[in-house]
Amino acid sequence: MYISEKYYDEVFPFSGSWEMPSKCGLKIIEKPGQSYVIVTELYQDNPGTSVTYAGRSLARQICEAKGLRLEDIIYLECNPDMNSKLSFYEEEYYQVTFNDSSPATYRLLSCEEVNALFDRTTDVKR
């Protein structure tokens, strides 16, 4: 499963569960007054923990490496389009909110939100 480089600007190495060496695609988009941190699942190119299971730990590692503050970013997870007939391999973006006393919450972004994020008119379809 090859992931198109359109989804990320760099491959970010991180320490996954049990200190397992792991990798994700990383793109940071700066908009006026807001930083969007987008992590992309690399599937077979990731030898360790998935971005979803790394969650808050991955977000903290990215913030530390990039000089960001967790409370100042919007953290998004991307499941890239894998050109498959299976619906769970379609492109999807989720906004992840980390809560102190409960599990993270996930909200699927609409096509319009994704297109606005990337300043494009029509690209994402669902």
Summary of the structure (lengths in Angstrom):
residues: 126
radius of gyration: 14.1
end to end distance: 20.9
largest distance: 41.8
contacts: 327
relative contact order: 0.16
helix: 30%
strand: 33%
